[in-house]
Amino acid sequence: MSLKIEKTDNKNELKLEFTVEAEKFEEGIKTVFKKNARYFNVPGFRKGKVPFNIAVKHYGVEIFYEDAFNEIVPEIYDNELKENNIEAVSKPEIDIVQMEKGKDLIFTAVVQTKPEVKVGKYKGVEIEKIEYKVTDEDIEKDLKQKAEKNSRMVNVEDRAVKNGDFAVIDFEGSVDGVPFEGGKAENHELEIGSKSFIDGFEDQVIGMKIDEEKDINVKFPDEYFSKDLAGKDAVFKVKLHEIKVKELPEMDDEFAKDVSEFDTIKELKEDIKKKLEEQNENRAKYETEDKAIEAVCDNTEIDIPSGMFEAEIDNMAKDLETRLSYQGMKLDQYLKIIGKSEADFREEMRPQAEKSVKTRLVLEAVAEDAKIEVTEEEMNEKIKEMATAYGRNEDELKKNEEFKKYIESSIKSEKTVKYIVDNAKIK
């Protein structure tokens, strides 16, 4: 096995030429044959019992080439990159130079490599002080949210629908006199003013009285997710059954007892204030960290290869797909619903991906320059915390090298951010 390395005309890009001994490629062919022997069917032989030389004669040895390549190359590729300290950050662009039985396998791989980071000033960066105060309005807003959760619905019978009411209606929509799928419901509770229906629908429900029937005319938005309905005029036949209003409890000591462990509204307000102050402190902390990191990134020279951004977008897409799977949905279905192509979706994620990649590279460079290390005690404490949080065996996690690398990187990143903030000049 030999490897020839040369730089391309593009920055942070290498062309690697691999030469694999003919014997190694032959082993790959035979391995692939053994794995797939049960599929070969030659007259005069039982299925799955065809000798290798007969299979080659009958089907041609070329049938094994692609699978043999995929069988042996990934391990060779990874090992050579490790041995030559090449940090590839993109998928390799493979080109087969020579692939024949009895000859050395020769192929090239063009890869982008981790860029050099010329980190600038990271000690003493200047940032504005970020601080959030808890106001009386904040406390009242929290109290109101608690009251909303403990409200009750009361029927109103002596007046017409007003903004803010909850109208219980039957409706059936049609376009050009033809009902459309999903346009019909009975006893649907609609909050007037919520803008949860097509623009103009809720406004026309206002003024209706119980048992009244009415035709409501609307127009679907041009960008509506259903192309069959987008931009079209529709008529909804609506019948009003009930009018309801939300009745909020009075915010007194009894209310405090009902919604909390406190006996008085004063104690409840003090607790709300304390919790809001903690939230504000955390918010200020995270925003301060972002500003400090942003300042360091601005002081850093770095030419990031496009492959790193594409890989980051891939990871972001996988994370979203995982979250969607919990709702029984696939990514392509989600994109169809929001009316976006995969290309549009990836382009929208690019700014976030670029920021994420640059931040990661800059923090790595600062950690190295500032000689920030992770102790064994810190590792063990974090692993114990993760094991408890996710119900995993602590000893098993300690044996998982990939997991340990992830934990070490996470701790080092956190320590680096703290180092930057602790040394920042906050005005």
C-alpha positions in Angstrom: 0.0 0.0 0.0 1.4 3.4 -0.9 0.0 6.9 -0.7 1.0 10.0 -2.8 -0.1 13.4 -1.4 -0.2 16.6 -3.4 -1.8 19.9 -2.9 -4.3 21.1 -5.4 -4.8 24.7 -6.7 -7.5 25.2 -4.1 -6.6 26.2 -0.5 -7.1 23.6 2.2 -7.5 20.8 -0.4 -5.4 17.7 -1.1 -5.3 15.1 -3.8 -4.5 11.7 -2.4 -3.4 8.8 -4.7 -3.8 5.4 -3.2 -2.1 2.3 -4.6 -3.4 -1.0 -3.2 -1.6 -4.2 -3.9 -3.3 -6.6 -6.4 -3.3 -9.3 -3.7 -5.3 -7.1 -1.3 -7.8 -6.3 -4.1 -8.1 -10.0 -4.9 -8.9 -10.7 -1.2 -11.7 -8.1 -1.4 -13.2 -9.8 -4.5 -13.2 -13.2 -2.8 -14.6 -11.7 0.4 -17.5 -10.2 -1.6 -18.1 -13.4 -3.4 -18.4 -15.3 -0.1 -20.8 -12.8 1.3 -23.0 -13.1 -1.8 -22.5 -16.8 -2.8 -26.1 -17.7 -2.0 -27.3 -15.4 -4.8 -25.4 -17.1 -7.6 -27.2 -19.5 -9.8 -25.3 -21.6 -12.4 -26.8 -24.6 -14.2 -25.3 -27.9 -12.8 -24.7 -26.4 -9.3 -26.9 -26.0 -6.3 -27.8 -22.4 -5.5 -25.2 -21.0 -3.1 -22.7 -23.8 -3.9 -21.2 -22.3 -7.1 -17.3 -22.3 -6.9 -15.6 -18.9 -7.3 -13.9 -19.7 -10.6 -17.1 -20.9 -12.1 -19.0 -17.8 -10.9 -16.2 -15.6 -12.5 -16.4 -17.5 -15.7 -20.2 -17.3 -15.8 -20.8 -13.7 -14.6 -17.4 -12.0 -15.3 -15.1 -10.8 -12.6 -16.1 -7.2 -13.2 -19.4 -7.9 -11.3 -17.4 -7.9 -8.1 -15.3 -4.8 -8.6 -17.6 -2.1 -7.1 -18.4 -4.2 -4.0 -14.8 -5.2 -3.5 -13.8 -1.6 -3.7 -16.4 -0.7 -1.0 -15.2 -3.7 1.0 -11.6 -2.8 1.4 -11.2 1.0 0.7 -13.0 2.6 3.7 -10.5 1.0 6.2 -7.5 1.7 4.0 -8.7 5.3 3.6 -9.2 5.9 7.3 -5.9 4.3 8.3 -3.8 6.3 5.8 -5.4 9.6 6.9 -4.6 8.8 10.5 -1.0 7.7 9.7 -0.4 10.8 7.7 -2.1 13.2 10.2 -4.6 14.4 7.5 -7.7 16.0 9.0 -10.3 15.6 6.2 -13.4 17.8 6.7 -15.3 16.8 3.5 -16.5 13.7 1.8 -13.8 12.5 -0.6 -14.3 12.9 -4.3 -13.2 9.4 -5.6 -11.8 8.7 -9.1 -10.8 5.2 -10.1 -7.5 5.2 -12.0 -7.0 1.5 -12.3 -9.2 -1.4 -11.2 -8.5 -4.8 -12.9 -8.0 -8.3 -11.7 -4.3 -9.2 -11.2 -3.3 -5.5 -11.1 -2.8 -3.0 -8.3 -5.9 -1.0 -7.5 -5.2 2.7 -8.0 -7.6 5.5 -7.1 -7.5 9.2 -6.1 -9.4 11.0 -3.4 -9.7 14.8 -3.4 -10.5 16.1 0.1 -10.7 19.4 1.9 -8.7 19.6 5.0 -9.0 21.4 8.3 -8.0 25.1 7.8 -5.3 27.0 9.7 -6.7 29.3 12.2 -4.8 32.5 12.9 -6.5 33.5 16.2 -6.2 37.1 17.1 -6.9 38.9 20.3 -8.9 36.8 22.7 -7.9 38.2 26.0 -9.4 41.6 26.9 -12.0 41.8 24.1 -14.4 44.6 24.8 -18.2 43.9 25.0 -21.2 45.8 26.3 -22.6 44.8 29.6 -25.9 42.9 29.2 -28.4 43.1 32.0 -32.1 42.5 32.3 -34.3 43.8 35.1 -37.5 42.3 36.4 -40.3 44.8 36.2 -43.8 44.8 37.8 -45.2 44.2 34.4 -43.1 41.0 34.0 -44.6 39.7 37.3 -48.1 40.6 36.3 -47.6 38.9 33.0 -46.6 35.7 34.7 -49.5 35.9 37.1 -51.9 36.4 34.1 -50.5 33.3 32.4 -51.2 31.3 35.6 -54.7 32.8 35.7 -55.2 31.8 32.1 -54.3 28.2 32.9 -56.8 28.2 35.7 -59.6 30.0 33.8 -63.0 28.5 33.0 -65.2 28.8 30.0 -68.6 30.4 30.5 -71.4 30.4 28.0 -72.9 33.7 26.8 -76.4 33.7 25.3 -77.6 37.3 25.4 -75.4 38.9 22.8 -73.6 38.4 19.4 -70.0 37.3 19.0 -67.3 39.8 19.9 -63.5 39.8 19.4 -61.9 37.6 22.1 -64.9 35.2 22.3 -64.7 31.5 21.6 -67.3 30.6 19.0 -68.5 27.0 18.6 -69.3 26.6 14.9 -70.0 24.1 12.1 -68.4 25.0 8.8 -68.0 23.6 5.3 -65.9 25.3 2.7 -66.1 25.1 -1.1 -64.4 26.5 -4.1 -66.6 27.2 -7.1 -69.4 25.3 -5.4 -67.2 22.1 -4.8 -66.4 21.1 -1.2 -62.6 20.6 -0.7 -60.8 18.1 1.6 -60.2 19.3 5.1 -62.7 22.1 4.8 -65.4 20.7 7.0 -65.9 20.5 10.8 -68.6 20.3 13.4 -68.6 21.9 16.8 -65.3 23.5 16.2 -64.2 25.9 18.9 -62.6 29.0 17.3 -61.0 31.8 19.3 -62.0 35.0 17.6 -58.9 37.2 17.1 -56.5 34.3 17.2 -55.9 34.5 13.4 -55.8 30.7 13.3 -58.2 30.7 10.3 -57.8 32.2 6.8 -57.5 36.0 6.9 -60.9 37.6 7.1 -62.8 34.5 8.4 -62.8 35.4 12.1 -63.8 39.0 11.4 -67.0 37.8 9.6 -67.9 35.6 12.5 -68.1 38.7 14.7 -71.7 39.9 15.1 -73.2 36.4 14.5 -75.8 35.2 17.0 -76.5 31.7 18.4 -78.2 29.4 15.8 -77.5 32.0 13.0 -76.2 30.6 9.7 -74.0 32.7 7.4 -71.9 32.4 4.2 -68.4 33.7 4.8 -66.3 34.7 1.8 -62.5 34.5 1.9 -59.5 34.1 -0.3 -56.8 31.6 0.3 -53.2 33.2 0.4 -51.2 32.8 -2.8 -48.5 31.0 -0.8 -51.0 28.6 0.8 -49.4 25.1 1.3 -52.1 23.4 -0.7 -51.5 24.3 -4.3 -55.1 23.3 -5.2 -56.4 26.1 -3.0 -53.7 28.7 -3.2 -55.0 32.1 -4.3 -58.6 30.9 -4.8 -61.8 32.4 -3.5 -63.8 30.2 -1.2 -67.2 30.2 0.6 -67.7 28.7 4.0 -71.2 27.9 5.2 -71.1 28.6 8.9 -73.6 27.9 11.7 -73.0 29.3 15.2 -73.9 27.0 18.1 -72.4 28.6 21.2 -70.6 31.7 22.4 -68.1 31.2 25.2 -65.9 33.6 27.2 -62.9 32.9 29.3 -63.4 33.8 32.9 -60.2 34.4 34.9 -60.0 33.8 38.6 -59.4 36.8 40.9 -55.7 37.1 41.7 -55.8 37.1 45.5 -54.6 34.8 48.4 -57.0 32.1 47.4 -55.7 32.1 43.9 -52.1 31.8 45.3 -53.1 28.8 47.3 -54.8 27.2 44.3 -51.8 27.6 41.8 -48.8 27.3 44.1 -47.4 26.1 47.5 -47.8 29.7 48.9 -50.5 31.0 51.1 -50.5 34.6 50.0 -50.4 36.5 46.7 -47.4 38.5 48.1 -45.4 35.3 48.6 -46.3 34.1 45.1 -45.2 37.4 43.5 -41.8 37.2 45.4 -41.3 33.7 44.1 -42.1 34.7 40.6 -39.7 37.6 40.8 -36.9 35.3 42.1 -37.4 32.9 39.2 -37.6 35.6 36.6 -34.3 37.1 38.0 -32.7 33.7 37.6 -34.0 33.4 34.0 -32.7 36.9 33.3 -29.2 36.1 34.7 -29.0 33.0 32.5 -30.2 34.9 29.5 -27.6 37.7 30.1 -24.9 35.0 30.7 -25.6 33.3 27.3 -25.8 36.5 25.4 -22.6 37.8 27.0 -20.9 34.6 25.9 -22.2 35.0 22.4 -21.0 38.6 22.2 -17.5 37.6 23.5 -17.1 34.7 21.1 -18.3 36.9 18.3 -15.7 39.5 19.1 -12.9 36.8 19.1 -14.2 35.4 15.8 -14.0 38.9 14.3 -10.3 39.1 15.3 -9.6 35.7 13.7 -8.3 35.0 10.2 -9.7 31.7 8.8 -10.5 30.4 5.4 -13.1 27.7 6.0 -13.6 25.1 3.2 -17.1 24.7 1.9 -17.1 21.0 2.9 -17.2 21.9 6.5 -20.3 23.9 6.0 -22.0 21.2 4.0 -21.2 18.6 6.7 -22.6 20.9 9.4 -25.8 21.4 7.3 -26.0 17.6 7.0 -25.8 17.3 10.8 -28.5 19.9 11.3 -30.8 18.2 8.8 -30.3 14.9 10.6 -31.1 16.5 14.0 -34.3 18.0 12.5 -35.2 14.6 10.9 -34.8 12.9 14.3 -37.1 15.4 16.0 -39.6 15.1 13.2 -39.6 11.3 13.5 -41.0 11.6 17.0 -44.0 13.2 15.4 -44.2 10.4 12.8 -43.0 12.7 10.0 -40.1 12.5 7.5 -38.0 15.5 6.4 -39.3 15.4 2.8 -42.9 15.5 4.1 -42.1 18.4 6.3 -40.5 20.3 3.4 -43.6 19.6 1.3 -45.8 21.1 4.0 -43.8 24.3 4.3 -43.5 24.5 0.5 -39.7 24.5 0.4 -37.2 22.4 -1.7 -34.3 20.7 -0.1 -32.0 23.2 -1.8 -34.0 26.2 -0.3 -33.9 24.5 3.1 -30.1 23.9 3.0 -29.5 27.5 1.9 -31.6 28.8 4.8 -29.5 26.8 7.3 -26.2 28.0 5.8 -25.7 31.2 7.9 -26.3 29.2 11.1 -24.0 26.4 9.9 -21.2 28.9 9.0 -21.4 30.6 12.4 -21.4 27.2 14.2 -18.3 25.9 12.3 -16.3 29.2 12.7 -17.1 29.3 16.4 -16.0 25.7 16.9 -12.7 26.2 15.0 -12.0 29.5 16.9 -12.7 27.9 20.3 -10.4 25.0 19.4 -7.6 27.5 18.5 -8.0 29.6 21.6 -8.0 26.4 23.8 -4.7 25.3 22.2 -3.1 28.7 22.5 -4.3 29.3 26.1 -3.3 25.7 27.0 -6.7 24.9 28.4 -6.9 21.3 29.5 -9.6 18.9 30.8 -8.8 17.0 34.0 -9.7 13.4 34.7 -11.8 14.6 37.6 -13.8 16.9 35.3 -14.3 14.0 32.9 -15.5 11.6 35.5 -17.9 14.2 37.0 -19.4 15.0 33.6 -19.7 11.3 32.7 -21.5 10.6 36.0 -23.9 13.5 35.3 -24.7 12.2 31.8 -25.1 8.6 33.0 -27.6 9.8 35.7 -29.5 12.0 33.2 -29.9 9.3 30.6 -30.1 6.2 32.7 -26.8 4.8 31.4 -24.2 2.7 33.0 -21.3 4.9 34.1 -18.6 2.3 33.6 -19.8 1.5 30.1 -19.7 5.1 29.1 -16.1 5.4 30.4 -15.1 2.6 28.1 -16.7 4.3 25.0 -13.8 6.2 23.5 -16.0 8.2 21.0 -18.2 9.3 23.9 -15.2 10.3 26.0 -13.8 12.4 23.1 -17.2 14.1 22.8 -17.3 14.8 26.5 -13.7 16.1 26.6 -14.4 18.4 23.6 -17.6 19.7 25.3 -15.9 20.4 28.6 -12.9 22.1 26.9 -15.3 24.3 24.8 -17.2 25.4 28.0 -13.9 26.2 29.8 -12.6 28.1 26.8 -15.8 30.2 26.6 -15.5 30.9 30.3 -11.9 31.9 29.9 -12.7 34.4 27.2 -15.6 35.9 29.2 -13.6 36.1 32.4 -10.8 38.0 30.6 -13.2 40.3 28.6 -13.5 44.0 29.3 -17.2 44.5 30.0 -18.2 48.2 29.5 
